[in-house]
Amino acid sequence: MSDVARPALWTRAWKGISSEFKHAPIGTFAAVIALFELIWGLFGGELRSHPVAIETTPARELPTGRSEILPALQFFVFQVVISFAWHRLNLWFDQETSSVRMAVGLLSTIGAAYLTSLNAAYFTIFEIHNNGHHYRILEGFWLLGFAISILFMTVLSIEQYSNVDRRTIVYRLVLTVLPMAVVFLGACLLFDSNIENNWLEPVWKAATHA
């Protein structure tokens, strides 16, 4: 990328971010906070290097109705935030060259897949400690997150292409959302094995053999 093109690219990206804050400051700020809270698990939260040390209140001590609703709600809210951020990031670079769009699309899709796996892992840890589920329930959660994200990406992309005919919309979806879905699924499969073996299996063994 030339020195002239680089400032123009980041200038347009910054304008896109600024525009989001101007038109929806509360929603955008909430999305940023939610993403940071989700990513925090990498550095000091629930999914740190020694997951066995996680302290979770037993299910019998949790208030009735709180044990299932709040973690499930958090899972869905975070997944919607991930999906929205994934789409907006690609939208900011929509006017760039094909190579830039491909690079941004690939990196953002892998990032969204990782955050989805992390989001599913949070919910899995809760289910292990409070309902005694096996750690392999993670697969069902990240598949649900994958479905939510692809659905949102499809709907938001259709809205983005609303000014063109139906055939063109389908063509663009095949060129954008379909490849992203394949990369997303493949990345989640890779992350699934790593998260299960390094994080969730020790948590499950500690919880079931306590």
Secondary structure, DSSP 4 states (H G I P E B T S, - for coil): --TTHHHHHHHHHHHHHHHHHHHSHHHHHHHHHHHHHHHGGGTTSTTSS-GGG-----GGGSPTTHHHHHHHHHHHHHHHHHHHHHHHHHHHTTTS-HHHHHHHHHHHHHHHHHHHHHHHHHHHHHHHHHH---GGGHHHHHHHHHHHHHHHHHHHHHHHTTTS-HHHHHHHHHHHHHHHHHHHHHHHHHHHHHHIIIIIHHHHHHHH--
